């Protein structure tokens, strides 16, 4: 059983299309980390290095705050493969220009940060679509393993990329690593051109870009499970960003290491992540998700302290290994649960929200910790980051993750198609949908609670407002009124936005009533000019 459990983490690699795209993703991530190390190393000896080095992380990750939600909407409503091919072409152009300007000694700090920002824009546009594209290539039972493998690719890149970059920078210079990163975009571009994922059989109504963005934000707003997952990610990433942003300065100023030594330190973090990929499936059944968060926070906090309080390079690198394990544990725990939980129609948008929190938190954290390091120095900054990490980890007791392993997230089409006198235009609206029920006195309290849960279902799957009313004349009569911006937005609930869990919530509420629901669809009254 132990062997089977261990192998399950790598099972998606048996699917050829997934394996090819995953390897291309791994190569691109290695190139990205080489690019990050090269950019940071170019700035180590400049004036205000603490702030500038941290700004490399900010420039790479800040685009996520600006573009991740639009990218998620694009990933849900357009052909993901074509979208990704276009993005890779853009990144190839930017990477090639960066390489040429660096090789000809024309690269300034401001220009370097600008190119880093542009590459970050490309990454922000690609992340949600690429994540969903990979997930669609494997059976549903392997989705969590596929999410874990994406995290493994990221952290394997951290183990390999910085170490290679450190060696190449020492031998040739940073322009070479920028060139390798540009070539990695060629590899992904060719792979996306050759590999053609299966077409979706989704026959749902097409969504407009702006309404798709609104729907994604609305889903997260009215999904307590998703909000809690995002909160846990934020509380871990914000203090954890200090390590990733300021590690070059720890290597040079506190440990006296060069580019190769810095690469090995990042490599230790990556090695820890790869080890975690093998150990997490083995211990996952013994440890709850909340206990993993507690252990991960403690391990990462200890590594933050070791970086500035210990002057022995070997000891610091040994402490970075469990920090890398902790980073992957949180990454896989949150993103894996999120990918399994999110319905297919909003998956890219939900993942984009996670990307905003995870990568955006790193960008904000990198900037804050970089400024503090410039003012106070490395030791006080890392000690404060460890304290913040400990405080955030302790909140697991107050805001724990919910266990959703038994929830049915498969799409369900169980609402009958509305039988109307005339077929409205999909863009007609606003539309009111009322449901009238009678409820016995002894069931009223439970009914109101059940309808509150059903209200959240309707708000996150299309309704702009939803409220339950009680008749002032007949106290047994209840009317739920939901408003939709357009007729199409309501029809999408009929045609695949609801899940098995949503259906169970509705059945619980209806079972408490003693009448058949009376449903009405109301449209704005318009005066017809017969003159």
C-alpha positions as CSV (number, residue, x, y, z in Angstrom):
1,X,0.0,0.0,0.0
2,X,2.9,2.4,0.7
3,X,4.3,1.8,-2.7
4,X,0.9,2.5,-4.4
5,X,0.4,5.6,-2.4
6,X,3.8,6.9,-3.3
7,X,3.3,6.2,-7.0
8,X,-0.1,7.9,-7.1
9,X,1.6,11.3,-6.9
10,X,3.2,10.6,-10.3
11,X,0.3,8.8,-11.9
12,X,-0.8,11.6,-14.3
13,X,2.6,11.4,-16.0
14,X,1.5,8.1,-17.6
15,X,-0.9,10.2,-19.8
16,X,1.3,11.2,-22.8
17,X,-0.2,14.6,-23.5
18,X,0.0,15.6,-19.8
19,X,3.6,14.4,-19.6
20,X,4.7,16.4,-22.6
21,X,3.0,19.6,-21.5
22,X,4.2,19.1,-17.9
23,X,7.8,18.7,-19.0
24,X,7.5,21.8,-21.2
25,X,6.1,23.6,-18.1
26,X,9.0,22.4,-16.0
27,X,11.5,23.6,-18.6
28,X,9.9,27.0,-18.8
29,X,9.8,27.4,-15.0
30,X,13.5,26.5,-14.8
31,X,14.1,29.3,-17.3
32,X,12.0,31.7,-15.3
33,X,14.0,30.9,-12.1
34,X,17.3,31.4,-14.0
35,X,16.0,34.7,-15.3
36,X,15.1,35.8,-11.7
37,X,18.5,34.8,-10.4
38,X,20.2,36.7,-13.2
39,X,18.1,39.8,-12.7
40,X,18.7,39.8,-8.9
41,X,22.4,39.2,-9.4
42,X,22.7,42.1,-11.8
43,X,21.4,44.4,-9.0
44,X,23.3,43.0,-6.0
45,X,26.2,45.6,-6.2
46,X,24.0,48.6,-7.1
47,X,23.1,51.4,-4.8
48,X,20.0,50.6,-2.8
49,X,20.5,46.9,-3.5
50,X,18.1,45.6,-0.8
51,X,15.2,47.5,-2.3
52,X,16.1,46.8,-5.9
53,X,16.7,43.1,-5.4
54,X,13.3,42.8,-3.7
55,X,11.7,44.8,-6.6
56,X,12.7,42.0,-9.0
57,X,10.2,39.8,-7.2
58,X,7.7,42.7,-7.2
59,X,8.1,43.3,-10.9
60,X,7.7,39.6,-11.7
61,X,4.6,39.1,-9.5
62,X,2.8,42.4,-9.5
63,X,1.2,41.8,-12.9
64,X,-0.7,39.0,-11.3
65,X,-2.7,41.5,-9.2
66,X,-3.6,43.4,-12.4
67,X,-4.1,40.5,-14.9
68,X,-4.9,37.3,-13.1
69,X,-8.7,37.7,-13.0
70,X,-9.0,38.9,-16.6
71,X,-6.7,35.9,-17.5
72,X,-9.0,33.5,-15.7
73,X,-12.0,34.9,-17.5
74,X,-10.1,34.5,-20.8
75,X,-9.1,31.0,-19.9
76,X,-12.8,30.0,-19.2
77,X,-14.4,31.5,-22.3
78,X,-11.7,31.2,-25.0
79,X,-9.7,28.4,-26.5
80,X,-7.0,27.9,-23.9
81,X,-4.4,26.4,-26.3
82,X,-4.6,29.3,-28.7
83,X,-4.5,31.8,-25.9
84,X,-1.3,30.2,-24.5
85,X,0.3,30.1,-28.0
86,X,-0.2,33.9,-28.3
87,X,1.2,34.5,-24.8
88,X,4.3,32.4,-25.4
89,X,5.0,34.3,-28.6
90,X,4.8,37.6,-26.6
91,X,7.2,36.3,-23.9
92,X,9.6,35.0,-26.5
93,X,9.8,38.5,-28.0
94,X,10.4,40.1,-24.6
95,X,13.0,37.5,-23.5
96,X,15.0,37.9,-26.7
97,X,15.1,41.7,-26.4
98,X,16.2,41.3,-22.8
99,X,19.0,39.0,-23.8
100,X,20.3,41.2,-26.6
101,X,20.3,44.4,-24.5
102,X,22.1,42.7,-21.6
103,X,24.7,41.1,-23.9
104,X,25.4,44.6,-25.4
105,X,25.7,46.1,-21.9
106,X,22.7,48.4,-22.4
107,X,20.7,47.1,-19.4
108,X,19.9,49.6,-16.7
109,X,18.1,48.8,-13.4
110,X,14.9,50.5,-14.5
111,X,15.0,48.8,-17.9
112,X,15.6,45.4,-16.2
113,X,12.6,45.8,-13.9
114,X,10.5,46.8,-16.9
115,X,11.4,43.7,-18.9
116,X,10.8,41.6,-15.7
117,X,7.4,43.2,-15.4
118,X,6.5,42.4,-19.0
119,X,7.5,38.8,-18.6
120,X,5.4,38.7,-15.4
121,X,2.5,40.0,-17.5
122,X,2.9,37.0,-19.8
123,X,3.1,34.6,-16.9
124,X,0.0,36.1,-15.3
125,X,-2.0,35.6,-18.5
126,X,-0.8,32.0,-18.9
127,X,-1.0,30.5,-15.4
128,X,-4.8,29.9,-15.1
129,X,-5.3,28.6,-18.6
130,X,-2.2,26.3,-18.4
131,X,-3.3,24.9,-15.0
132,X,-6.8,24.0,-16.3
133,X,-5.4,22.7,-19.6
134,X,-3.2,20.3,-17.7
135,X,-6.0,19.2,-15.5
136,X,-8.3,18.5,-18.4
137,X,-5.8,15.9,-19.7
138,X,-6.2,13.5,-16.8
139,X,-9.2,11.6,-15.2
140,X,-11.1,13.3,-12.4
141,X,-9.6,11.0,-9.8
142,X,-6.1,12.3,-10.7
143,X,-6.9,16.0,-10.6
144,X,-5.3,16.5,-7.1
145,X,-2.2,14.6,-8.2
146,X,-2.0,16.8,-11.3
147,X,-2.2,19.9,-9.1
148,X,0.6,18.4,-6.9
149,X,2.7,17.8,-10.0
150,X,2.4,21.4,-11.0
151,X,3.7,22.4,-7.6
152,X,6.5,19.8,-7.9
153,X,7.4,21.3,-11.3
154,X,7.6,24.8,-9.7
155,X,9.8,23.6,-6.9
156,X,12.0,21.3,-9.0
157,X,12.6,24.4,-11.1
158,X,13.7,26.2,-7.9
159,X,16.0,23.3,-7.1
160,X,17.6,23.2,-10.6
161,X,17.2,26.6,-12.1
162,X,19.0,28.7,-9.5
163,X,21.9,26.3,-9.2
164,X,22.4,26.2,-13.0
165,X,22.0,30.0,-13.2
166,X,24.6,30.5,-10.5
167,X,27.1,28.4,-12.4
168,X,26.4,30.0,-15.8
169,X,26.5,33.6,-14.3
170,X,29.9,32.8,-12.8
171,X,31.2,31.4,-16.1
172,X,29.5,33.5,-18.8
173,X,27.3,36.2,-17.3
174,X,23.6,36.9,-16.8
175,X,22.9,37.4,-20.6
176,X,23.3,33.7,-21.1
177,X,20.6,32.8,-18.5
178,X,18.2,35.3,-20.1
179,X,18.8,33.7,-23.5
180,X,18.1,30.2,-22.0
181,X,14.8,31.6,-20.6
182,X,13.9,33.0,-24.0
183,X,14.5,29.5,-25.6
184,X,12.3,27.9,-23.0
185,X,9.4,29.9,-24.5
186,X,10.2,28.3,-27.9
187,X,9.9,24.9,-26.4
188,X,6.5,25.6,-24.8
189,X,5.3,27.2,-28.0
190,X,6.3,24.2,-30.1
191,X,4.7,21.8,-27.6
192,X,1.4,23.6,-27.6
193,X,1.4,23.6,-31.4
194,X,1.9,19.8,-31.5
195,X,-0.2,18.6,-28.5
196,X,-3.9,19.1,-29.1
197,X,-6.0,18.5,-26.0
198,X,-9.5,16.9,-26.4
199,X,-12.2,19.4,-27.2
200,X,-14.7,20.2,-24.5
201,X,-18.3,18.9,-25.0
202,X,-19.6,21.9,-23.0
203,X,-22.7,23.1,-24.8
204,X,-23.3,26.0,-22.4
205,X,-24.2,29.5,-23.5
206,X,-21.1,31.6,-24.4
207,X,-20.1,34.3,-21.9
208,X,-19.0,37.8,-22.6
209,X,-15.7,38.9,-21.1
210,X,-17.0,41.4,-18.6
211,X,-19.9,39.2,-17.4
212,X,-17.4,36.3,-17.1
213,X,-15.2,38.5,-14.8
214,X,-18.2,39.5,-12.7
215,X,-19.2,35.8,-12.4
216,X,-15.8,34.8,-11.2
217,X,-15.6,37.5,-8.5
218,X,-19.2,36.7,-7.5
219,X,-18.4,32.9,-7.1
220,X,-15.5,33.6,-4.8
221,X,-17.4,36.2,-2.8
222,X,-20.2,33.8,-2.0
223,X,-18.1,30.6,-1.5
224,X,-16.9,30.3,2.1
225,X,-14.7,27.4,1.3
226,X,-12.8,29.2,-1.5
227,X,-12.5,32.3,0.7
228,X,-11.0,30.3,3.6
229,X,-8.5,28.6,1.2
230,X,-7.4,32.0,-0.1
231,X,-7.0,33.4,3.5
232,X,-4.8,30.5,4.5
233,X,-2.6,31.0,1.4
234,X,-2.3,34.8,2.1
235,X,-1.3,34.3,5.8
236,X,1.5,31.9,4.8
237,X,2.8,33.7,1.7
238,X,3.0,37.3,3.0
239,X,5.7,36.5,5.7
240,X,7.2,33.7,3.6
241,X,8.0,36.3,0.8
242,X,10.8,37.7,3.0
243,X,12.9,34.5,2.3
244,X,12.5,34.4,-1.4
245,X,13.0,38.2,-1.9
246,X,16.0,38.7,0.4
247,X,17.9,35.4,0.1
248,X,20.4,36.9,-2.3
249,X,21.4,39.4,0.4
250,X,21.6,36.7,3.1
251,X,24.0,34.7,0.8
252,X,26.3,37.7,0.0
253,X,26.2,39.8,3.1
254,X,25.8,37.3,5.9
255,X,27.3,34.1,4.5
256,X,29.8,35.6,2.1
257,X,28.7,33.4,-0.8
258,X,28.8,34.1,-4.6
259,X,26.3,33.4,-7.3
260,X,26.9,29.6,-7.1
261,X,26.4,29.6,-3.4
262,X,23.1,31.6,-3.7
263,X,22.0,29.1,-6.4
264,X,22.7,26.2,-4.0
265,X,20.7,27.9,-1.3
266,X,17.7,28.1,-3.6
267,X,18.5,24.6,-4.6
268,X,18.1,23.4,-1.0
269,X,14.6,24.9,-0.9
270,X,13.8,23.1,-4.2
271,X,15.2,19.8,-2.9
272,X,13.0,20.1,0.1
273,X,10.0,20.6,-2.1
274,X,10.8,17.6,-4.2
275,X,11.2,15.5,-1.0
276,X,7.8,16.7,0.2
277,X,6.2,15.5,-3.1
278,X,7.2,12.0,-2.1
279,X,6.4,12.3,1.6
280,X,3.1,14.1,1.5
281,X,1.1,11.3,-0.1
282,X,2.5,8.9,2.4
283,X,1.6,11.0,5.5
284,X,-1.4,12.8,4.0
285,X,-3.8,10.2,5.4
286,X,-2.3,10.6,8.9
287,X,-2.3,14.4,9.1
288,X,-5.2,16.7,8.6
289,X,-4.9,19.7,6.3
290,X,-4.9,22.0,9.3
291,X,-2.1,20.1,11.0
292,X,0.0,20.3,7.8
293,X,-0.5,24.1,7.9
294,X,0.7,24.2,11.5
295,X,3.8,22.1,10.9
296,X,4.6,24.0,7.7
297,X,4.3,27.4,9.4
298,X,6.6,26.3,12.2
299,X,9.2,24.9,9.8
300,X,9.2,28.0,7.6
301,X,9.4,30.3,10.6
302,X,12.4,28.4,11.9
303,X,14.2,28.7,8.5
304,X,13.6,32.5,8.5
305,X,15.3,32.7,11.9
306,X,18.2,30.4,10.9
307,X,19.0,32.5,7.8
308,X,20.0,35.6,9.9
309,X,21.0,34.1,13.3
310,X,23.2,31.2,12.0
311,X,26.5,31.9,10.2
312,X,27.2,28.3,9.2
313,X,26.3,27.8,5.6
314,X,25.8,24.1,5.9
315,X,23.4,24.5,8.8
316,X,21.4,27.2,7.0
317,X,21.1,25.0,3.9
318,X,19.9,22.1,6.0
319,X,17.2,24.4,7.5
320,X,16.1,25.5,4.1
321,X,15.3,21.9,3.1
322,X,12.3,21.7,5.5
323,X,11.3,25.2,4.5
324,X,11.1,24.0,0.9
325,X,9.0,21.1,2.1
326,X,6.7,23.5,4.0
327,X,6.3,25.7,0.9
328,X,5.2,22.8,-1.3
329,X,2.9,21.4,1.4
330,X,1.0,24.7,1.6
331,X,1.0,25.1,-2.2
332,X,-0.3,21.6,-2.9
333,X,-2.7,21.7,0.1
334,X,-4.4,24.9,-1.0
335,X,-4.2,24.7,-4.8
336,X,-5.0,21.0,-4.9
337,X,-8.1,21.4,-2.8
338,X,-9.1,24.4,-4.8
339,X,-8.8,22.6,-8.2
340,X,-10.9,19.7,-6.9
341,X,-13.5,21.9,-5.4
342,X,-14.0,24.4,-8.2
343,X,-16.7,23.5,-10.8
344,X,-15.4,23.3,-14.4
345,X,-17.3,26.4,-15.6
346,X,-15.4,28.7,-13.2
347,X,-12.2,26.8,-12.6
348,X,-9.8,29.1,-14.4
349,X,-11.3,32.1,-12.7
350,X,-11.1,30.5,-9.3
351,X,-7.5,29.5,-9.9
352,X,-6.8,33.1,-11.0
353,X,-8.0,34.3,-7.6
354,X,-5.6,31.9,-5.9
355,X,-2.8,33.1,-8.2
356,X,-3.6,36.7,-7.2
357,X,-3.4,35.8,-3.5
358,X,-0.3,33.6,-3.8
359,X,1.8,35.5,-6.3
360,X,0.4,38.9,-5.4
361,X,1.1,38.2,-1.8
362,X,4.7,37.5,-2.7
363,X,4.9,40.7,-4.6
364,X,3.5,42.8,-1.8
365,X,5.5,40.9,0.8
366,X,8.7,41.2,-1.2
367,X,8.3,45.0,-1.5
368,X,7.5,45.5,2.2
369,X,10.3,43.2,3.5
370,X,12.7,44.8,1.0
371,X,12.0,48.3,2.3
372,X,12.2,47.2,5.9
373,X,15.5,45.5,5.2
374,X,16.8,48.7,3.7
375,X,15.8,50.7,6.8
376,X,16.4,48.2,9.6
377,X,18.8,45.6,8.2
378,X,18.4,41.9,7.5
379,X,18.4,40.5,11.0
380,X,15.4,42.6,12.4
381,X,13.5,42.1,9.2
382,X,13.8,38.3,9.2
383,X,13.0,38.1,12.9
384,X,9.8,40.1,12.3
385,X,8.9,37.9,9.4
386,X,9.2,34.9,11.6
387,X,7.0,36.4,14.2
388,X,4.3,37.3,11.6
389,X,4.6,33.7,10.2
390,X,4.0,32.3,13.7
391,X,1.0,34.6,14.4
392,X,-0.6,33.8,11.0
393,X,0.0,30.0,11.5
394,X,-1.7,30.2,15.0
395,X,-4.9,31.5,13.4
396,X,-5.5,28.0,12.0
397,X,-7.2,27.3,15.4
398,X,-9.7,30.2,14.6
399,X,-10.0,29.9,10.8
400,X,-9.4,26.2,9.9
401,X,-9.8,24.7,6.5
402,X,-13.0,22.9,5.9
403,X,-13.0,19.2,5.0
404,X,-14.7,19.0,1.5
405,X,-13.4,15.6,0.6
406,X,-16.9,14.1,0.6
407,X,-18.6,16.9,-1.4
408,X,-20.0,16.1,-4.9
409,X,-18.4,18.6,-7.3
410,X,-19.6,17.0,-10.5
411,X,-21.9,19.2,-12.7
412,X,-25.6,18.5,-12.3
413,X,-28.4,19.5,-14.7
414,X,-31.6,18.9,-12.7
415,X,-33.6,22.1,-13.1
416,X,-36.2,21.7,-15.9
417,X,-35.9,24.1,-18.8
418,X,-38.3,27.1,-18.3
419,X,-41.5,26.7,-20.3
420,X,-42.3,30.2,-21.4
421,X,-44.9,31.7,-23.7
422,X,-42.2,33.3,-25.9
423,X,-38.5,32.7,-25.9
424,X,-36.7,35.8,-24.6
425,X,-33.5,37.1,-26.1
426,X,-30.4,35.8,-24.0
427,X,-29.5,39.4,-23.2
428,X,-32.9,40.4,-22.0
429,X,-33.0,41.5,-18.4
430,X,-33.0,42.0,-15.5
431,X,-35.0,38.9,-14.8
432,X,-36.7,38.0,-11.5
433,X,-37.2,34.3,-10.6
434,X,-39.6,33.6,-7.8
435,X,-40.2,30.3,-6.0
436,X,-43.2,30.0,-3.7
437,X,-43.4,27.4,-1.0
438,X,-45.5,26.6,2.1
439,X,-43.8,25.4,5.2
440,X,-45.2,23.8,8.4
441,X,-44.7,25.7,11.7
442,X,-42.4,23.1,13.1
443,X,-40.1,23.2,10.1
444,X,-39.8,27.0,9.7
445,X,-36.5,27.5,11.6
446,X,-34.7,24.6,9.7
447,X,-36.2,25.8,6.4
448,X,-34.9,29.4,6.8
449,X,-31.4,28.0,7.6
450,X,-31.5,25.7,4.6
451,X,-32.6,28.5,2.3
452,X,-29.7,30.6,3.5
453,X,-27.3,28.0,2.2
454,X,-29.3,27.8,-1.0
455,X,-29.1,31.6,-1.4
456,X,-25.3,31.4,-1.5
457,X,-25.6,28.7,-4.2
458,X,-27.7,30.9,-6.4
459,X,-25.6,34.0,-5.8
460,X,-22.3,32.3,-6.7
461,X,-23.8,30.6,-9.8
462,X,-25.5,33.6,-11.4
463,X,-27.9,35.6,-9.3
464,X,-27.1,39.3,-8.5
465,X,-29.5,39.3,-5.5
466,X,-31.4,36.6,-3.7
467,X,-33.7,37.0,-0.7
468,X,-36.4,35.0,1.1
469,X,-39.7,36.7,2.1
470,X,-42.5,35.6,4.3
471,X,-46.1,36.4,3.5
472,X,-47.7,38.8,6.0
473,X,-51.1,37.3,5.7
474,X,-50.2,33.6,5.5
475,X,-47.1,32.9,7.7
476,X,-46.7,29.5,6.2
477,X,-46.1,31.0,2.7
478,X,-42.5,31.8,1.7
479,X,-41.3,33.4,-1.5
480,X,-37.7,33.4,-2.7
481,X,-36.9,36.2,-5.1
482,X,-33.7,36.0,-7.2
483,X,-32.6,38.6,-9.7
484,X,-30.3,38.0,-12.7
485,X,-28.7,40.6,-15.0
486,X,-29.8,38.7,-18.1
487,X,-31.9,35.7,-19.1
488,X,-28.7,34.0,-20.3
489,X,-27.2,34.2,-16.9
490,X,-30.2,32.4,-15.4
491,X,-30.2,29.8,-18.1
492,X,-26.6,28.9,-17.3
493,X,-27.8,27.6,-14.0
494,X,-30.1,25.3,-15.8
495,X,-27.3,24.0,-18.1
496,X,-24.3,23.0,-16.0
497,X,-23.3,25.6,-13.4
498,X,-24.8,23.6,-10.4
499,X,-23.0,20.7,-8.7
500,X,-24.1,17.7,-6.8
501,X,-23.4,19.5,-3.6
502,X,-25.7,22.4,-4.8
503,X,-28.4,19.9,-5.6
504,X,-28.2,18.3,-2.2
505,X,-28.5,21.7,-0.6
506,X,-31.7,22.4,-2.6
507,X,-33.2,19.0,-1.8
508,X,-32.7,19.6,1.9
509,X,-34.6,22.9,1.7
510,X,-37.4,21.6,-0.4
511,X,-37.9,18.5,1.8
512,X,-38.9,20.8,4.6
513,X,-41.8,22.3,2.6
514,X,-45.2,20.7,2.3
515,X,-46.0,22.0,-1.2
516,X,-44.7,21.7,-4.7
517,X,-42.6,24.8,-5.6
518,X,-44.4,27.4,-7.7
519,X,-41.8,29.0,-10.1
520,X,-42.3,32.2,-12.0
521,X,-40.0,34.0,-14.4
522,X,-40.6,37.7,-14.5
523,X,-39.3,40.2,-17.1
524,X,-39.4,44.0,-17.3
525,X,-42.8,45.2,-18.5
526,X,-42.6,47.2,-21.7
527,X,-45.3,49.4,-23.2
528,X,-46.1,48.3,-26.7
529,X,-46.7,51.3,-29.0
530,X,-49.7,50.3,-31.3
531,X,-50.1,53.7,-32.9
